[in-house]
Amino acid sequence: MVDASRHPNIKLLTYSEVKEVSGYIGNFKVKVEKKPRYVIAERCTGCGLCADVCPIEVPNEFEEELGPRKAIYVPHGQAVPLVYTIDIDNCIKCYKCVDACGDLSAIDFSQQPEEIELDVGTIIVATGFDIFDPTPLEEYGYGRYENVLTTLELERLHDSGGPTVGQLIRPSDNKVPKSLAFVQCVGSRDTRFMEYCSGFCCMYTIKNALLLKMMYPDMDISIFYMDIRAPGKGYEEFYQRARNMGIRFIQGRPARITEDPVTKNLFIEAEDIALGQPVELEVEMVSLSTAAVPREDVAELGQILTISRDPSGFYRESHPKLKPIDTATEGVFLAGAAQGPKDIPACVAQGSAAAARAARILSVDEWTIEPIVAYVWSDRCINATKKCGICEKVCPYGAIVAEPGKPSRVNPVLCHGCGCCVAECPHNAITQMHFTDAQILAQIHALLAEKPEEKILAFMCHWCSSMGADNAGTSHFEYPPSSRGIRVMCSARQDQDFIYEAFRLGAGMVLASGCHPQDCHYITGQQHAAKRFDKVAKTLERMGISPERFRVEWISAAEGAKYARVIAEMDATLRSLGVERIKAENEKARPLLEKRLRRWREMPEVAEVLSADEREG
């Protein structure tokens, strides 16, 4: 940390908060609010004389509130920079710190927040995680029983730099406990709270148990666990070492912890799965290994950086296998537990990987982007005369600006080519390069040129459902040959007009497919597509199209078997309905479909495709 603070090319902005991020890869503008310390950093030597004379003591957050700190403080003795900060909310302004500082004159109560603007090429998000508060688990008594602590609190107690200078004591009587129990998976692997495994808790608990066993050889230590997960290098040996040192492992999640009101000892009720019988263990102290949870401000920062979160609340990577460091926003990378719970070696490895990914961008003068970006026809955009802004609202990357009185504008560097704005624009004023309406329409007409009532037209997203179709082929999953596929970048690009046109041409069935909600490559693209498809299904049914003829499925790249099953089911439905019924429904719905498609069919590029088809018969 000291090396980083002294490096000529590293600037530390501590006690600061990111307020706004604009721009794009290679050209980000970041606004940072530097909060007032009420101490002039350049003058402060970190001597601590000001803290010695401060009369106010408050709970120390770094010590998990197990010890006090003064109203003027540093978080801990190894803090970088070693500059004191005044907690203005608890300061009584007695000015004793001013007198103690003497000739250095480092105290300045007139300081105000300062805004700094940075021009940067890339951003690495390494915000870490918080610890789950086990108070809602009433069965464990945290917050009610003095001797029930979290494992992080326990670690601060037996840390040599902690509030008790390394001596583990019971909060109830300040004596060293003779027996201690750890409870694993508190808040994690629990459908009531966090369903995921936090990953490092097993080794973290065993580490603390071993340290305490070495400090207090006679201490009786038990660990209640569901499963010991030790997949890392040397982890299994670490676990066996703990068993050999006499640490007891009991497989079973405790059902309840109660307290003896006189001795303050704790009784743990659990079922020992290995023995197949209930157990009750009396201990003097209990440590809860709590889940790692996302930081409380992840939603706010994610919105600032335009990066999405996974169902667990951590930041979502661009691709779990191929781009585990990147986010959906080009030039923004993830490191450490911002992406999900990780131990120290994994965080170090990912930090190095993020630095390497960022260096790719910083080492070149120009950056090449995909050409599949959106483009606005300014003469068709009604935003110039009437406020619309639909495209701006649905864009997950903030790539579109819709100023009142001006046509919408697309920043091609920010645009990732999902096509959602193209499909959502009610006036067909936006197109997507290489996936224009005319190109997709030409494919629809070509695929349904002969016997359309016997075919299933499948619209697929590039990243998942089309890869699922490929997977079905390479895995040799058999399915009927009646399907015909059209690939677009995202299910959000699957315009309702494409579906209506397919039925107007007499398609037997239409499949709209894409990623699962949590897997969408374009943040919110799948969500917009799902809402659109719901409306389309209701409209088709009102037109007299059998509801089973339009199907929506979310298929991942690994679900080749599912793709084959869906096509087989749709083919069976197609045959059961029969050609005559399908033709009759199409004939009845055609006038309504043409009416609905009138504006779209009048677009010059669409009309050109339609007239070409008519000339060819």
DRENLOZA-369694 format. One line per 10 residues: number of its first residue (from 0); for each residue x, y, z of C-alpha. Coordinates in steps of 0.1 Angstrom, whole numbers. Layout:
NUM) X/Y/Z  ...
END
This chain:
0) 0/0/0  29/23/8  45/15/-25  13/24/-43  10/57/-25  46/67/-34  45/56/-70  48/86/-94  21/73/-117  -4/64/-91
10) -27/89/-75  -48/78/-45  -81/96/-39  -90/83/-5  -121/94/14  -136/101/-20  -167/90/-39  -174/86/-76  -204/107/-85  -207/106/-123
20) -191/87/-152  -197/98/-188  -179/91/-221  -168/58/-235  -139/34/-239  -106/53/-241  -124/85/-232  -142/84/-199  -148/115/-178  -152/107/-141
30) -164/132/-115  -152/124/-80  -163/141/-48  -134/145/-24  -149/147/11  -136/171/36  -113/156/62  -111/189/81  -74/180/82  -49/193/57
40) -33/161/43  -1/177/33  6/190/68  -6/160/88  23/137/100  1/111/115  16/117/150  -17/111/168  -14/139/193  -48/153/182
50) -65/119/190  -48/117/224  -65/149/236  -99/143/219  -125/138/246  -151/120/223  -152/83/219  -174/64/194  -175/27/183  -147/19/159
60) -161/6/126  -128/-11/116  -129/-31/149  -165/-42/142  -175/-17/169  -158/-39/196  -135/-11/206  -136/27/206  -121/54/184  -119/91/188
70) -138/117/169  -106/125/151  -91/92/139  -74/70/113  -91/37/105  -62/16/117  -25/19/123  -14/8/88  -38/31/70  -25/47/37
80) -23/76/37  -17/80/75  -38/111/77  -63/119/104  -100/126/97  -125/145/118  -158/127/122  -178/160/120  -211/143/131  -196/134/165
90) -172/163/169  -181/188/196  -157/214/183  -138/218/215  -107/226/194  -84/207/216  -70/190/185  -62/224/171  -41/232/202  -24/198/201
100) -15/201/165  5/233/173  28/247/147  18/222/120  -17/239/118  -31/208/100  -67/212/114  -90/232/91  -127/232/100  -135/254/70
110) -129/226/44  -157/219/19  -163/190/-5  -141/192/-36  -151/180/-70  -124/165/-92  -128/156/-129  -106/129/-143  -100/119/-179  -93/81/-180
120) -91/55/-207  -104/25/-187  -121/18/-153  -115/-12/-130  -143/-18/-104  -129/-34/-72  -154/-25/-46  -152/-56/-24  -181/-69/-4  -200/-66/29
130) -206/-92/56  -242/-105/61  -259/-92/93  -271/-124/110  -296/-105/133  -326/-118/112  -317/-154/121  -333/-153/155  -326/-189/161  -289/-181/166
140) -294/-152/190  -270/-128/174  -276/-94/190  -294/-110/220  -267/-132/234  -234/-114/243  -212/-144/235  -226/-149/200  -203/-131/175  -196/-131/138
150) -163/-147/127  -150/-113/116  -157/-99/151  -139/-130/166  -109/-123/143  -106/-87/155  -106/-100/191  -77/-124/186  -58/-101/162  -26/-86/177
160) -37/-52/165  -73/-56/176  -91/-40/206  -79/-66/231  -43/-67/217  -47/-103/205  -63/-119/236  -96/-137/229  -121/-128/256  -158/-134/262
170) -177/-101/259  -199/-112/289  -171/-116/315  -138/-107/297  -125/-142/303  -108/-165/278  -134/-191/268  -126/-227/274  -149/-239/246  -159/-224/212
180) -181/-234/184  -181/-221/148  -213/-223/128  -209/-224/90  -231/-210/62  -249/-184/82  -270/-165/57  -254/-183/27  -268/-215/10  -301/-205/26
190) -332/-199/5  -344/-173/30  -314/-151/24  -284/-158/1  -287/-190/-20  -251/-190/-32  -220/-203/-14  -197/-176/-3  -167/-198/-12  -141/-188/13
200) -159/-194/46  -148/-230/51  -111/-221/49  -116/-188/68  -132/-207/97  -106/-234/97  -79/-207/97  -93/-190/128  -99/-224/145  -62/-234/139
210) -49/-200/151  -69/-202/183  -59/-239/188  -22/-228/186  -28/-199/210  -49/-219/234  -41/-256/231  -66/-267/257  -95/-248/241  -123/-272/229
220) -132/-261/194  -161/-275/173  -172/-266/138  -208/-271/126  -209/-274/89  -231/-285/59  -202/-294/36  -165/-286/38  -156/-271/4  -119/-272/0
230) -111/-273/-38  -80/-250/-38  -44/-259/-38  -34/-273/-3  -69/-267/11  -78/-303/17  -45/-308/35  -53/-277/56  -87/-293/66  -70/-325/75
240) -44/-306/96  -73/-291/116  -88/-325/123  -54/-339/134  -50/-310/158  -82/-321/176  -107/-297/161  -141/-314/161  -162/-312/129  -199/-319/132
250) -219/-322/100  -252/-305/106  -267/-270/106  -278/-259/141  -315/-255/146  -313/-233/177  -289/-216/201  -301/-208/236  -283/-192/266  -280/-200/302
260) -289/-166/318  -266/-172/348  -234/-185/333  -240/-170/298  -230/-203/283  -246/-213/250  -264/-245/241  -263/-255/204  -291/-279/192  -283/-297/160
270) -285/-330/142  -252/-348/136  -257/-363/101  -227/-386/105  -242/-402/136  -278/-398/125  -289/-384/159  -295/-350/175  -268/-334/196  -267/-306/222
280) -234/-290/228  -226/-265/256  -200/-240/247  -188/-207/262  -187/-188/229  -202/-191/194  -188/-177/162  -211/-173/131  -194/-176/97  -216/-152/78
290) -222/-148/41  -204/-124/18  -230/-100/4  -227/-72/-22  -219/-37/-10  -249/-17/-1  -242/9/-28  -237/-15/-57  -269/-5/-74  -260/32/-74
300) -225/26/-87  -238/1/-112  -262/27/-126  -233/53/-128  -211/29/-147  -239/13/-167  -231/-23/-156  -257/-48/-146  -259/-71/-116  -266/-109/-114
310) -294/-124/-93  -271/-124/-63  -266/-87/-65  -229/-88/-75  -217/-71/-108  -223/-93/-139  -194/-101/-162  -197/-99/-199  -194/-137/-203  -188/-161/-175
320) -163/-182/-194  -149/-161/-223  -149/-126/-207  -149/-131/-169  -131/-98/-163  -150/-76/-188  -184/-60/-182  -210/-52/-208  -197/-16/-209  -165/-16/-231
330) -135/-4/-211  -150/-12/-177  -135/-42/-159  -141/-62/-127  -117/-73/-101  -121/-92/-69  -153/-96/-49  -171/-69/-68  -180/-97/-92  -187/-123/-66
340) -173/-138/-33  -136/-147/-37  -107/-155/-15  -74/-136/-15  -56/-156/-42  -85/-154/-66  -88/-116/-60  -51/-111/-67  -53/-132/-99  -83/-113/-111
350) -67/-80/-102  -37/-89/-124  -60/-100/-152  -80/-68/-150  -48/-47/-152  -38/-67/-183  -72/-62/-200  -70/-25/-193  -34/-23/-207  -47/-36/-240
360) -67/-5/-244  -42/20/-230  -14/7/-252  -30/17/-285  -40/50/-300  -72/38/-317  -97/12/-306  -118/-8/-332  -154/-14/-324  -180/-37/-339
370) -198/-21/-369  -233/-34/-359  -243/0/-344  -277/18/-346  -283/47/-369  -311/73/-367  -328/87/-399  -332/123/-388  -359/130/-413  -381/103/-398
380) -375/109/-361  -404/128/-346  -383/139/-316  -374/170/-336  -410/182/-335  -426/162/-307  -410/148/-276  -407/110/-279  -374/96/-264  -385/60/-264
390) -351/50/-279  -332/68/-251  -353/51/-224  -348/15/-237  -310/18/-245  -292/-2/-218  -259/17/-225  -270/53/-226  -258/55/-262  -288/75/-274
400) -295/112/-266  -330/125/-274  -329/163/-268  -363/181/-272  -366/197/-306  -337/176/-321  -336/142/-338  -322/115/-315  -285/109/-318  -266/76/-314
410) -231/76/-300  -216/47/-320  -188/41/-295  -213/35/-267  -237/15/-289  -232/-23/-285  -257/-33/-313  -285/-50/-293  -310/-34/-317  -336/-28/-289
420) -341/9/-300  -347/-2/-336  -375/-26/-326  -390/-2/-301  -391/29/-323  -428/34/-333  -419/54/-363  -392/31/-378  -367/60/-376  -338/38/-364
430) -319/10/-381  -290/-13/-372  -261/-17/-395  -259/-53/-409  -292/-61/-393  -315/-37/-412  -352/-44/-415  -347/-49/-453  -320/-76/-447  -341/-95/-422
440) -373/-91/-443  -354/-105/-473  -345/-136/-452  -381/-140/-440  -394/-139/-476  -367/-163/-488  -373/-189/-461  -411/-188/-465  -412/-187/-503  -424/-223/-506
450) -450/-241/-484  -448/-216/-456  -477/-233/-437  -454/-263/-432  -425/-244/-417  -415/-231/-383  -397/-197/-385  -373/-193/-356  -359/-159/-346  -328/-165/-325
460) -303/-143/-306  -267/-145/-315  -253/-152/-281  -276/-179/-267  -304/-195/-287  -286/-196/-320  -256/-211/-302  -281/-236/-286  -292/-245/-321  -256/-250/-331
470) -251/-271/-300  -280/-293/-310  -264/-299/-344  -229/-306/-331  -243/-329/-304  -263/-348/-330  -297/-342/-313  -323/-351/-338  -353/-328/-345  -377/-323/-374
480) -364/-304/-405  -394/-280/-406  -376/-252/-388  -359/-222/-405  -337/-199/-384  -329/-161/-386  -302/-148/-363  -301/-113/-348  -277/-100/-321  -303/-100/-294
490) -339/-110/-288  -345/-73/-283  -339/-68/-321  -368/-92/-329  -393/-66/-341  -430/-74/-337  -433/-65/-374  -411/-94/-383  -434/-118/-365  -465/-102/-381
500) -449/-104/-415  -441/-141/-411  -477/-148/-403  -489/-126/-432  -468/-147/-455  -485/-178/-441  -459/-193/-417  -471/-223/-398  -455/-214/-366  -431/-187/-353
510) -405/-191/-325  -391/-161/-307  -361/-171/-287  -332/-156/-268  -311/-157/-236  -324/-165/-201  -330/-133/-182  -299/-136/-161  -277/-144/-192  -286/-115/-215
520) -255/-102/-232  -271/-67/-234  -281/-61/-198  -319/-54/-202  -324/-66/-238  -342/-98/-229  -365/-79/-205  -377/-56/-233  -381/-85/-257  -402/-105/-232
530) -426/-75/-227  -429/-71/-265  -436/-108/-271  -463/-108/-245  -481/-80/-264  -476/-98/-297  -491/-130/-284  -523/-113/-272  -526/-94/-305  -522/-125/-326
540) -548/-143/-306  -573/-114/-311  -566/-118/-349  -577/-154/-348  -542/-170/-348  -541/-201/-325  -520/-191/-295  -499/-223/-298  -486/-211/-332  -465/-184/-316
550) -440/-196/-289  -414/-178/-268  -385/-197/-254  -353/-187/-235  -325/-211/-245  -289/-209/-234  -259/-218/-256  -255/-250/-237  -291/-261/-241  -289/-279/-274
560) -312/-306/-261  -338/-280/-251  -337/-264/-286  -342/-298/-302  -371/-306/-279  -388/-272/-285  -386/-277/-323  -399/-312/-320  -429/-301/-298  -437/-272/-322
570) -435/-296/-352  -459/-320/-335  -483/-291/-328  -480/-279/-364  -490/-313/-376  -519/-317/-352  -534/-283/-363  -532/-293/-400  -524/-274/-431  -560/-264/-439
580) -567/-249/-405  -534/-229/-406  -543/-216/-441  -578/-206/-429  -564/-187/-399  -538/-170/-420  -564/-159/-446  -587/-145/-419  -559/-126/-402  -541/-113/-433
590) -562/-81/-437  -556/-72/-400  -519/-80/-403  -516/-58/-434  -533/-30/-417  -509/-33/-387  -479/-35/-410  -490/-6/-433  -465/20/-419  -437/-5/-418
600) -443/-17/-454  -442/19/-466  -406/23/-454  -385/28/-487  -360/0/-479  -389/-24/-469  -410/-14/-499  -380/-21/-522  -378/-57/-509  -415/-62/-512
610) -416/-49/-548  -387/-70/-557  -405/-101/-545  -436/-91/-564  -416/-87/-596  -401/-122/-591  -436/-136/-588
END
